[in-house]
Amino acid sequence: MRTHGYGQIGQHRHSGKQGGHGNAGLHKHKWSWTIKYDPDHFGRDPFRPPGYIRPSTWVNVGDLDALAKGSKALDLTSMGVQKLLGSGSVGGAYAVTVGVFTKRAQAKVEAAGGKVAVKE
């Protein structure tokens, strides 16, 4: 018997070289492919809690000089900025109001003679 119980010619062929049809083996022998090329395939990221909201807009301390435009008081929340980060250097003493800031950003602004306040 030439089909060995698999019906017509070609019914059980051509899937061995690719490791199976469709999504076969994504948790087994195709796991490294899944991690590299389709990491969101299973629909969740175990490294982020379910309620995590990533700030979508942020500004570095080095950009404050360009945003100030001559004024010494900056309200970053009204500009749409959610977080102040600590990269760069501060050119002047600014009174910055923002929702969230890093310790490094606060230290750099206060070292330049300014202050950082949280807007609620």
N, C-alpha and C positions, 0 to 999 in steps of 0.2 A: 504494500500500500504506500503510495508515494506522498500522500498528504499528512499521514499520521494523525488523523482526526481533526485537522484544521481546515477542512473544506476545500474550496477551489484553489487554484494555483495563485500563490502570492499573498494568501491571507495572513501568514505569520512571518513575513519577511520584512526586511529593511528597517527594523527598529533597533537592532543590536548595536549598530555603529554609533548611534546617537545617544545611547543610554536610556532608551525608552521614548514613548510618544508623549507629547504635551508637557505637563508639569511634573512628570514622573521623576522622583529622586531629588526634589529641591530640598528636602530635609535629610537626605542621605548622601549619595555619591555626587550630586550637583551642588552641594552646600557652598563650596568656595566660589562657584559661579554666581550663586544667588547673592552672596555677600558683596561681591565685586560689582556686578552689573545690575542687580535688581534688589537693593537693600530694603526697599519699602514694599516688597511683594506681600508680606504677611500683615501689613497694615498698622504696625505700632512700633514705637521706639522705646525699648525698656529702660533707657537711660534718662528719660524725661518723665516726671510725674504727670498724671492726666490733667491737672489744673495749671500746668506751667504755661505762662504767657511770656513769650520772648519779646523784649522791647524792639520795636521795628525801626525807630529812629534814635540815633545817638550822635553826640558830638564829642570830639576830643578837646582837651584843654588848649591844645595848640591852635585851635580854630576860633577861639574866643575873640582874638584881636580883629579878625575879619568880620565877625558877627556884631561887634560892639558899635562900629561906625561912629566913634567919638563919644559915646555915652559910657558911663561907668556902672550903670545898673542894667543887668541883662535878665529878662524873664524868658527863659528858654521854653517853658511850657506853652506860652502864648505863640511861640514860633513853631510849635509842633514837635519839639525835641523831648524825648522821654527820659534819656539817661546821659549823664556827663561822665566821660571816660578820662583817664589820666595820661594819655600819650601826648607828647609835645611839651612846649614850655609856654608860660604865661608872660605876656609883654607888659601888662598893666594891672592895677588893682581894681578888680571888678566885684560888684555885689551880684552874685549869680543866684537865681531862683530856678530850681529844677525839681522834678519829681523824684528821681533816683540818681545817686552819684557814688563813685567809688572812693575808697579811703585815699588812694593815691591822687585822685583829682582834687579832693578836698585839701590835702596837704600842699599841693602845688599852688592852688589859688590863695590859700592862707599865707604861704611863704612869700607870695608876691604882694601881700598887703590887703588882699580882698577877703571876702567871706562867701560861704555857700549856705543857702537856706533851702529847706524842703517846702515845696508848695503842696498843700493838701487840697 
